[in-house]
Amino acid sequence: MPITITIMPRNFSIWPRLSNINAWSMNDIMVASHMVTMTSLASIKKIEEVRQSYKENGMQPPSYTAIIIKATYLLIKRYPEVNRAILGPPFFRKIIQFENFDINVAVEKSLPNIPGQAYAPVIRNVDKKDLLEITKELQFFATSTEENDNNLKLFMRVLKFVPYPFAKWILNAPYWFPHFWIKHKGCACWVNSPAKSGADLLFTLWPWPITFSFGVVKKRPWVFEDQVMAEMTIPLTMVFDRRLLGGGPAGRLFSEFKKIIEDADSELF
C-alpha cells in the first residue's frame, strides 16, 4: 500500500495566525503516552450547605473554581511529591521540586482573532488566601485588560508582534528554565473548568504535570445506603504525568482530593 506524506508549510509571517501559535508551543510539550486521566463523581452537598450559609449571611459565596484551586493546594501541601515537573533544555531535563503554591487557572477571554481562547494567569500564594480572595482574583482576571493586567499585556504582545519561530521559543521558555516556569506557570498544577461550556467531562492533554478539572455542578442520581436519590454532584478529573506519579499513588491522591471536596474539608473554609 503506497504511503502518502503531506508536508504542511509553516507560517513565518510577522503576524502569525493567532489561533495556532499557542497550539504550536504546546504540541511540542504534550506527549500522550506520558499522560494518564482519572475521573470520579463526587457529592458536593456539604459544600453547597457552606455556600448557602455565605448567602444567608449576606456574603458572596466562593466560586466552584476557587474551591477546586484551594482543594488542589491542600493536596499538594499534604503530598509535596505531587508538586514537581520535568524541566530543562533538551538532554538536560531533570525533576524540579516546587516549594511555592502558585496555581495556574484557565480564564476565558475575548481575545482578537482567538474566540474562546483560554488565558492562563497564575493565582499566587494560594496558601495565604481564603476562598473569597481567590474568587475576587478570578473575577478580576475574567474582566482584565492589557491596561490593568501586565501578564495579559505581555501575552498579547507575543501573540501579535513576535514572528512564529521566536514566539514559539518564548512560549516554550518555561519548559527549559525553571525560573520562567515559576514566574509564568506557578507550580506543577493547573485548574481548568469545562463546566462553563456545559460539559461534564473533558478528556485532553495539558502541558502541566498535573491538572484538576471539574464539570457542571447539578443534581444527578446518587446511591446512598442502597437508595437512589437526587444529589448535587460535581464530576472531577485528574490528568497527571506518569513519569512523575505512579498509577497506585495517583489513585490514592485522587481519592484524597475527592474526599477534600465531599467532606467540605475544614481547611477549605
Helices and strands as residue ranges (DSSP letters): H 18-27, G 32-34, E 35-43, H 45-56, H 64-78, G 80-82, E 84-87, E 94-97, E 103-105, E 107-108, E 118-119, E 122-123, G 126-128, H 131-143, H 150-161, H 164-176, H 178-185, E 189-192, G 194-197, E 210-214, E 218-224, E 227-241, H 247-262, G 266-268
